[in-house]
Amino acid sequence: MKLRDSRKEIKIYLNSKDEFEKVPLYKVLVDKFLKMDITGCTIIKSNSGYGSNLKLKFSDDLLSTLLQKESTVILTVIESEKRIEEIIKVLDEFIGDGIVTIKDVEFIRYTKTKITPEDIRLAEGA
């Protein structure tokens, strides 16, 4: 089965060292998204890059990993516009520094199984 629909994609760029109550911020946000029943979230940790401070960050070698150098963590969610707005309200509570991008996307979801409640929720833009 194939479902095709339009959605919004939100990408949340955080510093890996950002914390909320001594817990990595990206973990706090993912836990919140799970409790909100957000369809899915992809977490990507960069191995190099730079931000507005123009300071190049590398974490692609073993020593950097062991020293837990800072890097960027990117959370990506594809959801309905309504759900993206709910996510933004959560971000307003937790993020002090970071960048968020939002764009329109068209997505195709393939599944070998019969239609599930999740498929219906996605198709209806819940």
C-alpha positions as CSV (number, residue, x, y, z in Angstrom):
1,M,0.0,0.0,0.0
2,K,1.2,3.5,-0.7
3,L,0.0,6.7,1.1
4,R,0.9,10.0,-0.5
5,D,0.2,13.3,1.2
6,S,1.4,16.8,2.0
7,R,2.8,17.7,5.5
8,K,5.2,20.1,7.2
9,E,8.7,19.2,8.2
10,I,10.3,20.8,11.2
11,K,14.0,20.6,11.9
12,I,15.3,21.6,15.3
13,Y,19.0,22.3,15.5
14,L,20.5,22.1,19.0
15,N,23.9,22.0,20.7
16,S,24.6,18.5,22.0
17,K,25.6,20.0,25.3
18,D,22.3,21.9,25.8
19,E,20.5,20.5,28.9
20,F,17.3,20.9,30.7
21,E,17.5,20.0,34.4
22,K,20.8,18.1,33.7
23,V,19.2,16.0,30.9
24,P,20.3,16.5,27.3
25,L,17.8,18.8,25.7
26,Y,17.3,16.6,22.7
27,K,16.3,13.7,24.9
28,V,13.9,15.8,26.8
29,L,12.3,16.9,23.6
30,V,12.1,13.4,22.2
31,D,10.4,12.2,25.4
32,K,7.9,15.1,25.1
33,F,7.2,14.2,21.5
34,L,6.6,10.5,22.5
35,K,4.1,11.7,25.1
36,M,2.4,13.9,22.6
37,D,2.0,10.9,20.2
38,I,4.1,12.6,17.5
39,T,4.3,10.1,14.6
40,G,8.1,9.9,14.5
41,C,11.3,11.8,15.1
42,T,14.7,11.3,13.5
43,I,17.7,12.3,15.6
44,I,21.0,13.1,13.8
45,K,24.2,14.0,15.5
46,S,26.6,15.9,13.3
47,N,30.3,15.2,13.2
48,S,31.4,18.7,12.1
49,G,30.1,22.1,11.3
50,Y,29.9,25.6,12.5
51,G,27.2,28.1,13.6
52,S,26.7,31.8,14.2
53,N,29.8,32.0,16.4
54,L,31.9,30.9,13.3
55,K,33.7,28.3,15.5
56,L,34.3,25.1,13.6
57,K,33.3,22.0,15.6
58,F,34.6,18.5,14.8
59,S,33.7,15.2,16.5
60,D,34.6,12.7,13.9
61,D,37.5,11.0,15.6
62,L,37.7,8.8,18.7
63,L,39.4,11.3,20.9
64,S,36.7,13.9,20.2
65,T,34.0,11.4,20.9
66,L,35.7,10.4,24.2
67,L,36.0,14.0,25.2
68,Q,32.4,14.6,24.3
69,K,33.1,17.6,22.2
70,E,30.1,19.7,21.4
71,S,28.3,19.1,18.1
72,T,24.9,19.8,16.6
73,V,22.0,17.5,17.1
74,I,19.2,17.8,14.6
75,L,15.7,16.5,15.4
76,T,13.4,16.1,12.3
77,V,9.7,15.6,12.4
78,I,7.2,15.3,9.6
79,E,3.6,16.0,10.8
80,S,0.4,18.0,10.0
81,E,0.5,21.7,10.4
82,K,-1.6,21.5,13.5
83,R,0.8,19.1,15.1
84,I,3.8,21.2,14.1
85,E,2.2,24.2,15.9
86,E,1.9,22.0,19.0
87,I,5.6,21.1,18.7
88,I,6.5,24.8,18.5
89,K,4.7,25.5,21.7
90,V,6.8,22.8,23.4
91,L,10.0,24.3,21.9
92,D,9.0,27.8,23.2
93,E,9.1,26.2,26.7
94,F,12.5,24.5,26.5
95,I,14.8,26.1,23.9
96,G,17.0,29.0,24.9
97,D,19.4,28.8,21.9
98,G,18.8,27.0,18.6
99,I,17.4,27.2,15.1
100,V,14.2,25.8,13.8
101,T,13.3,25.4,10.2
102,I,9.8,24.5,8.9
103,K,8.9,23.7,5.3
104,D,6.2,22.1,3.2
105,V,7.0,18.5,2.1
106,E,5.2,15.9,0.1
107,F,5.7,12.4,1.5
108,I,5.0,8.9,0.4
109,R,4.7,6.2,3.0
110,Y,5.0,2.6,1.8
111,T,3.7,-0.3,3.8
112,K,3.3,-4.0,3.1
113,T,0.6,-4.4,5.8
114,K,-3.1,-3.7,5.8
115,I,-4.4,-0.2,6.6
116,T,-3.8,0.5,10.3
117,P,-5.2,3.3,12.5
118,E,-1.8,5.0,12.1
119,D,-2.2,5.0,8.3
120,I,-5.7,6.5,8.6
121,R,-4.4,9.1,11.0
122,L,-1.7,10.1,8.6
123,A,-4.0,10.1,5.6
124,E,-6.5,12.3,7.4
125,G,-3.9,14.8,8.5
126,A,-4.5,14.3,12.2
